[in-house]
Amino acid sequence: MGVVSFARGVPAPECLPVSELADCARAAIEADGTSVLSYGPGGGYAPLRAWIAERHGVEPSRVVITSGSLQGFVFLAEQLVHKGSRVLVEAPTYDRPLKILTRLGADIVGLPMDDDGLSIGALERALAEGEKPAFLYTIATFQNPSGRTLSEERRVRVAELAREHDLLVLEDDPYGLVRYEGTALPTIFELEGGTNVAYASSFSKTIAPGVRVGYFVLPPALAAQIEALAVSTYISPPFMTQATVHEFLRRGNFEPNLERVSGLLKARRDAMLDALERHMPDGARWSRPEGGYFIWLDLPEETGDLLARAEEAGVTFVKGTDFFADGGGTKSLRLAFSFVSPDEIAAGVEKLARLLHGAPSPAPAL
């Protein structure tokens, strides 16, 4: 067994519907080749745009399809953030948006979290102090990196605060459909009605990341601005992959594939929770997500050089400090269970635990 990577937040190869997507790509070209192989509207492939709009109960003009949802985040941030703009984020939060906001010179305000998601008290204080934020960024369901889900009570309050303060909330929801148990909660977008909430998702976790099809559902004026920015950036979206995704959806493959993927990943989540329970030292705590890709591990002591030692022993992860804008996470790490097999998970967690217990860990096999 080589290096066990708990750093890769990507689906395992067997999750990818390779043959079906290949057939869908051929069918998309044969059915509408002159459109999907040419230039077109900046908002995306019209049939897919209409499918997404119907799913979320909005007009297609409010949907902007992007090359992965992170590209949409870049467009939104470039439209709304200037040097010194306040942006509210969860602490911890996804590291890529932190890097983008830092590049733009944003004043990033981290809101602490607990097992029920971001602190409403911290959000209320942040809204009462300083200038109005450009937006609040939240991954409310199966959060990256923590795996936590914002409770329904707190979702309702976030929606209320968005209306009260005319605050734009960006609800990033790439993992919400990858659920293994429990009952789905209403999105903040649904609770608020979509006036002050922008909703982002993608097909990276539900179909395949390589298709690079993400989307935003935006307030009308902002949707027009983001579409114009998209056109000025790349002239035309990649209709080929968007049409392939639409053909996959049109055939009724989405729900069966989602059920298959969720089964594959649930086995991995269960393997990691079981291994943590068996091997972690006293004082360690971890999240227990009902879906998604990640588990957040809090340790009783600073991680120090743990990552370097773990890599030498044949296991890797992402340091907790990577997910905070202004310090934090020094005793934490993110473990992704989505890519590695259950057997690899069991072996990797045991290696990591041996390091935490102070015992030598066997070197990885060559």
Backbone torsions as a table, in degrees:
resi	resn	phi	psi	omega
1	MET	NA	128.3	179.0
2	GLY	-81.5	-153.9	179.3
3	VAL	-67.1	131.5	175.9
4	VAL	-91.9	115.8	-176.0
5	SER	-100.9	111.3	169.1
6	PHE	-95.2	13.7	-178.8
7	ALA	-93.6	-20.0	-170.7
8	ARG	-91.2	107.5	177.3
9	GLY	-87.2	60.9	-178.2
10	VAL	-132.2	157.5	179.6
11	PRO	-72.6	148.8	174.9
12	ALA	-62.8	149.9	-177.6
13	PRO	-52.8	-36.6	-177.8
14	GLU	-71.0	-10.0	175.5
15	CYS	-77.2	-17.5	-172.1
16	LEU	-85.9	125.7	-179.7
17	PRO	-82.0	69.5	-169.1
18	VAL	-60.8	-53.9	-175.8
19	SER	-62.7	-41.9	-178.6
20	GLU	-66.7	-39.4	178.5
21	LEU	-67.2	-36.8	177.0
22	ALA	-61.4	-42.6	178.9
23	ASP	-67.7	-37.7	178.5
24	CYS	-66.0	-38.0	178.6
25	ALA	-63.2	-45.2	178.0
26	ARG	-62.0	-44.8	-178.9
27	ALA	-64.0	-37.3	-179.9
28	ALA	-64.4	-41.2	178.8
29	ILE	-68.2	-44.2	-178.4
30	GLU	-65.1	-32.7	-176.5
31	ALA	-82.9	-34.0	-171.5
32	ASP	-149.2	41.8	-172.1
33	GLY	-60.0	-39.7	-177.4
34	THR	-66.2	-23.9	177.2
35	SER	-86.4	-48.9	-171.8
36	VAL	-75.4	-14.8	178.4
37	LEU	-103.2	13.7	-178.5
38	SER	-125.9	-174.0	174.3
39	TYR	-76.6	160.5	178.4
40	GLY	-167.1	-171.7	-175.4
41	PRO	-59.2	144.1	-176.7
42	GLY	-67.1	-20.6	-178.8
43	GLY	-78.1	-12.0	176.5
44	GLY	120.3	175.6	-178.1
45	TYR	-63.1	120.1	-169.0
46	ALA	-56.1	-46.0	179.7
47	PRO	-61.7	-38.5	178.1
48	LEU	-70.3	-40.0	177.1
49	ARG	-58.2	-42.2	179.6
50	ALA	-66.8	-39.4	178.6
51	TRP	-61.4	-45.9	179.7
52	ILE	-64.9	-43.4	-179.2
53	ALA	-60.4	-43.9	179.2
54	GLU	-63.9	-39.4	-179.5
55	ARG	-61.8	-34.1	-176.6
56	HIS	-104.4	3.1	174.8
57	GLY	69.2	38.7	-179.7
58	VAL	-131.4	171.3	173.6
59	GLU	-74.0	145.6	179.4
60	PRO	-56.5	-28.0	-179.5
61	SER	-64.8	-16.9	179.0
62	ARG	-88.2	-3.6	-179.9
63	VAL	-101.8	129.1	172.7
64	VAL	-123.3	118.7	179.9
65	ILE	-89.8	133.0	-175.3
66	THR	-125.9	168.3	178.0
67	SER	-82.2	78.9	-172.2
68	GLY	83.9	150.4	-177.0
69	SER	-69.6	-23.5	-180.0
70	LEU	-66.1	-34.2	175.9
71	GLN	-63.5	-38.9	175.6
72	GLY	-61.8	-36.8	176.9
73	PHE	-62.9	-41.0	177.7
74	VAL	-60.0	-47.4	179.7
75	PHE	-58.8	-46.0	-178.6
76	LEU	-64.4	-45.1	-179.3
77	ALA	-63.8	-42.5	179.5
78	GLU	-65.1	-28.1	179.4
79	GLN	-77.3	-34.5	-168.8
80	LEU	-109.9	-21.2	-170.9
81	VAL	-106.1	131.1	172.9
82	HIS	-123.0	169.4	-178.8
83	LYS	-56.3	124.0	-179.8
84	GLY	92.4	-7.7	178.5
85	SER	-62.7	136.5	176.6
86	ARG	-81.6	131.1	174.3
87	VAL	-128.9	127.7	-179.9
88	LEU	-92.8	133.7	179.5
89	VAL	-137.7	161.2	171.6
90	GLU	-73.6	152.5	176.5
91	ALA	-128.5	103.5	11.7
92	PRO	-83.6	168.0	173.3
93	THR	-148.6	172.0	179.7
94	TYR	-53.8	130.3	-172.0
95	ASP	-71.4	-29.1	-177.0
96	ARG	-65.0	-46.9	175.0
97	PRO	-58.7	-34.5	176.9
98	LEU	-60.6	-42.4	179.6
99	LYS	-65.8	-39.9	179.7
100	ILE	-65.3	-46.1	-179.4
101	LEU	-65.5	-37.3	177.0
102	THR	-63.9	-42.3	178.1
103	ARG	-60.2	-34.7	-179.1
104	LEU	-82.8	-3.3	178.0
105	GLY	80.7	23.2	-178.7
106	ALA	-71.0	151.6	169.7
107	ASP	-90.3	99.0	-172.5
108	ILE	-88.0	122.4	-179.2
109	VAL	-110.0	112.8	-179.6
110	GLY	-85.6	131.3	178.2
111	LEU	-103.6	123.9	-176.8
112	PRO	-64.0	157.7	-178.7
113	MET	-125.1	160.3	165.2
114	ASP	-132.9	-164.0	-175.6
115	ASP	-66.2	-15.7	178.2
116	ASP	-101.7	15.8	176.6
117	GLY	99.3	-162.5	-174.3
118	LEU	-64.7	150.8	-179.2
119	SER	-75.1	120.8	178.1
120	ILE	-68.3	-37.1	177.3
121	GLY	-59.6	-42.6	178.4
122	ALA	-65.3	-38.7	177.8
123	LEU	-64.5	-44.1	179.7
124	GLU	-62.4	-41.1	178.5
125	ARG	-65.7	-40.5	-179.8
126	ALA	-64.3	-34.7	179.1
127	LEU	-75.0	-24.8	-179.3
128	ALA	-83.8	-15.6	-175.0
129	GLU	-114.1	144.4	172.7
130	GLY	70.5	-171.7	-178.3
131	GLU	-75.3	162.0	-178.2
132	LYS	-61.9	132.7	179.3
133	PRO	-68.0	150.6	173.5
134	ALA	-64.3	-40.7	174.5
135	PHE	-172.5	166.5	170.3
136	LEU	-105.5	128.6	177.6
137	TYR	-105.6	121.4	179.8
138	THR	-137.5	139.1	169.1
139	ILE	-107.5	90.8	-166.5
140	ALA	-75.6	-22.1	-173.6
141	THR	-124.4	122.8	180.0
142	PHE	52.4	56.7	-168.3
143	GLN	-58.1	145.1	167.4
144	ASN	-97.3	113.2	22.3
145	PRO	-105.5	-6.3	-163.4
146	SER	-87.1	-18.4	-173.6
147	GLY	77.1	-2.0	-176.3
148	ARG	-76.1	157.4	177.7
149	THR	-124.5	131.0	177.9
150	LEU	-66.3	128.8	-177.6
151	SER	-65.4	159.2	-179.3
152	GLU	-63.2	-40.0	178.8
153	GLU	-59.1	-41.9	-179.2
154	ARG	-73.2	-33.0	175.6
155	ARG	-60.9	-43.8	178.5
156	VAL	-59.6	-42.8	-178.4
157	ARG	-69.3	-37.8	176.0
158	VAL	-60.7	-42.9	178.2
159	ALA	-61.7	-41.2	178.1
160	GLU	-63.8	-44.0	-179.6
161	LEU	-66.3	-34.9	177.2
162	ALA	-60.8	-42.5	178.5
163	ARG	-69.9	-44.5	-176.0
164	GLU	-63.4	-36.6	-174.6
165	HIS	-106.3	6.3	-175.4
166	ASP	49.7	46.0	-176.4
167	LEU	-96.0	129.6	173.1
168	LEU	-79.0	125.2	175.4
169	VAL	-109.5	125.2	173.2
170	LEU	-99.1	107.8	179.0
171	GLU	-95.2	105.7	-179.6
172	ASP	-91.7	120.6	-170.8
173	ASP	-133.6	62.1	179.8
174	PRO	-79.3	-18.8	-171.6
175	TYR	-108.3	-9.7	-168.4
176	GLY	-56.4	-33.1	-179.0
177	LEU	-82.7	-12.4	-179.2
178	VAL	-88.8	71.7	-173.4
179	ARG	-108.8	137.3	-178.1
180	TYR	-104.4	-23.7	-177.8
181	GLU	-164.5	172.3	178.3
182	GLY	80.4	-178.9	-176.1
183	THR	-110.0	133.9	179.2
184	ALA	-65.1	138.2	177.6
185	LEU	-94.2	154.4	174.0
186	PRO	-62.9	144.1	176.9
187	THR	-73.4	160.2	174.8
188	ILE	-62.7	-36.5	177.2
189	PHE	-57.0	-45.8	179.5
190	GLU	-66.1	-42.1	-177.8
191	LEU	-66.9	-36.6	-176.5
192	GLU	-87.6	-25.4	179.2
193	GLY	97.8	-0.3	174.9
194	GLY	83.2	9.1	177.6
195	THR	-78.3	-44.1	-179.0
196	ASN	-114.3	6.7	-179.1
197	VAL	-120.3	126.7	171.0
198	ALA	-99.8	136.0	-176.7
199	TYR	-113.3	132.2	179.7
200	ALA	-125.5	141.3	174.0
201	SER	-154.8	-174.8	178.2
202	SER	-159.3	171.4	175.3
203	PHE	-100.6	12.9	-178.8
204	SER	-65.5	-38.6	-176.6
205	LYS	-93.2	-19.4	-176.3
206	THR	-102.2	-20.3	175.4
207	ILE	-125.9	-71.1	179.3
208	ALA	-167.5	137.0	178.8
209	PRO	-67.7	-28.0	-176.4
210	GLY	-68.6	-17.5	176.8
211	VAL	-72.4	-19.5	177.3
212	ARG	51.9	54.5	177.5
213	VAL	-121.4	105.1	172.3
214	GLY	-117.1	173.6	178.7
215	TYR	-156.5	157.1	175.4
216	PHE	-124.4	140.0	169.2
217	VAL	-111.1	115.5	-165.9
218	LEU	-124.5	156.7	167.3
219	PRO	-55.6	146.7	-170.4
220	PRO	-51.5	-49.6	-176.5
221	ALA	-64.6	-40.7	-179.6
222	LEU	-68.9	-35.7	177.6
223	ALA	-60.2	-43.2	179.4
224	ALA	-63.9	-39.0	179.8
225	GLN	-66.7	-43.5	-178.6
226	ILE	-68.4	-38.1	177.4
227	GLU	-63.7	-40.8	178.1
228	ALA	-64.2	-38.6	178.2
229	LEU	-66.4	-38.8	177.6
230	ALA	-61.4	-45.7	179.8
231	VAL	-60.8	-41.5	-178.9
232	SER	-69.5	-19.5	-178.4
233	THR	-87.9	-47.6	-174.8
234	TYR	-133.5	14.7	176.1
235	ILE	66.2	-54.6	-175.8
236	SER	-147.0	142.0	177.5
237	PRO	-71.5	168.1	176.0
238	PRO	-81.1	87.0	-174.4
239	PHE	-65.4	-25.0	-178.1
240	MET	-58.9	-51.2	-178.4
241	THR	-71.0	-35.8	178.2
242	GLN	-64.5	-39.5	177.7
243	ALA	-68.2	-34.2	176.5
244	THR	-63.4	-45.1	177.1
245	VAL	-61.7	-43.1	-179.8
246	HIS	-62.3	-40.6	178.5
247	GLU	-63.3	-39.1	177.1
248	PHE	-60.1	-42.8	179.0
249	LEU	-69.2	-43.1	-176.7
250	ARG	-60.5	-33.4	-179.2
251	ARG	-77.1	-4.8	-179.1
252	GLY	80.5	23.0	-176.7
253	ASN	-86.8	-12.4	-169.8
254	PHE	-63.7	-55.1	-176.2
255	GLU	-64.8	-45.5	176.8
256	PRO	-60.3	-39.1	179.1
257	ASN	-66.9	-39.6	178.8
258	LEU	-62.9	-40.1	177.6
259	GLU	-64.6	-40.6	178.9
260	ARG	-64.9	-47.0	-179.9
261	VAL	-63.0	-42.9	-179.3
262	SER	-62.1	-37.6	177.1
263	GLY	-64.3	-42.9	178.5
264	LEU	-63.0	-40.8	-176.4
265	LEU	-80.6	-30.1	176.2
266	LYS	-60.3	-41.2	178.6
267	ALA	-59.7	-36.0	179.1
268	ARG	-73.4	-42.6	176.4
269	ARG	-58.9	-46.1	-179.3
270	ASP	-62.7	-39.6	179.3
271	ALA	-63.6	-39.0	-179.7
272	MET	-71.4	-42.8	178.0
273	LEU	-61.6	-40.8	179.0
274	ASP	-64.3	-43.3	-179.2
275	ALA	-67.1	-39.8	177.6
276	LEU	-62.6	-42.5	-179.8
277	GLU	-62.2	-37.9	-175.9
278	ARG	-79.6	-30.6	-167.0
279	HIS	-117.1	-22.3	-174.0
280	MET	-68.9	147.4	-179.5
281	PRO	-72.7	164.4	175.9
282	ASP	-57.7	141.7	178.7
283	GLY	94.6	-15.6	177.1
284	ALA	-77.6	142.6	177.1
285	ARG	-131.6	150.6	179.2
286	TRP	-148.5	155.5	178.1
287	SER	-74.3	158.0	179.8
288	ARG	-128.3	75.7	-173.3
289	PRO	-69.7	147.0	175.9
290	GLU	-87.0	1.0	179.0
291	GLY	-175.3	-168.3	178.0
292	GLY	83.5	-155.8	-171.4
293	TYR	-121.4	-12.4	-161.9
294	PHE	-129.8	150.7	169.2
295	ILE	-126.3	135.6	179.5
296	TRP	-100.8	125.3	-176.7
297	LEU	-112.0	121.1	174.9
298	ASP	-103.8	127.9	-177.2
299	LEU	-106.4	157.8	-178.9
300	PRO	-73.1	-15.0	-178.2
301	GLU	-132.3	164.6	176.8
302	GLU	-57.5	142.4	-178.2
303	THR	-74.1	-26.4	176.6
304	GLY	52.4	-123.4	-178.7
305	ASP	-94.5	25.1	-176.1
306	LEU	-58.2	-40.8	-177.7
307	LEU	-62.2	-44.7	180.0
308	ALA	-62.5	-43.0	-180.0
309	ARG	-67.7	-37.3	179.2
310	ALA	-65.7	-42.0	179.1
311	GLU	-62.5	-37.8	176.1
312	GLU	-63.3	-33.0	-178.4
313	ALA	-85.3	-8.4	175.6
314	GLY	102.2	25.2	176.9
315	VAL	-145.0	143.7	-178.5
316	THR	-137.3	159.5	-178.4
317	PHE	-154.2	-174.8	176.3
318	VAL	-112.7	130.6	-178.9
319	LYS	-64.0	143.2	178.8
320	GLY	-61.2	-30.0	-178.4
321	THR	-63.1	-22.1	-179.4
322	ASP	-67.2	-14.6	-171.8
323	PHE	-108.0	15.5	177.8
324	PHE	-124.6	139.5	180.0
325	ALA	-82.7	-29.1	-170.8
326	ASP	-134.6	40.6	179.5
327	GLY	96.1	151.9	-178.4
328	GLY	126.7	164.2	176.9
329	GLY	78.6	15.1	-175.9
330	THR	-72.1	-15.5	177.4
331	LYS	-111.7	15.6	-170.6
332	SER	-127.7	162.3	173.5
333	LEU	-152.4	155.2	177.1
334	ARG	-101.4	130.1	177.3
335	LEU	-114.4	118.1	175.7
336	ALA	-95.6	127.6	-178.6
337	PHE	-106.1	0.7	-169.3
338	SER	-74.2	-28.1	-170.4
339	PHE	-95.0	-36.2	-172.5
340	VAL	-90.6	159.2	-178.0
341	SER	-77.0	161.3	175.5
342	PRO	-55.8	-39.7	178.5
343	ASP	-64.8	-41.2	177.8
344	GLU	-65.4	-37.9	177.8
345	ILE	-61.0	-47.6	179.8
346	ALA	-58.8	-45.2	-179.1
347	ALA	-67.9	-41.4	-177.7
348	GLY	-66.4	-42.7	178.7
349	VAL	-65.2	-38.4	178.6
350	GLU	-63.7	-41.7	177.0
351	LYS	-61.2	-44.9	-179.5
352	LEU	-63.1	-42.4	-179.1
353	ALA	-64.8	-36.5	178.4
354	ARG	-60.7	-38.9	177.5
355	LEU	-65.7	-39.1	-179.5
356	LEU	-70.1	-31.1	177.6
357	HIS	-80.5	-8.0	-179.7
358	GLY	88.0	4.3	179.8
359	ALA	-88.7	149.7	175.6
360	PRO	-66.5	144.1	178.6
361	SER	-108.5	136.7	-179.7
362	PRO	-58.0	142.6	176.8
363	ALA	-67.7	150.7	178.9
364	PRO	-63.9	147.7	177.9
365	ALA	-67.2	142.7	178.5
366	LEU	-83.1	NA	NA
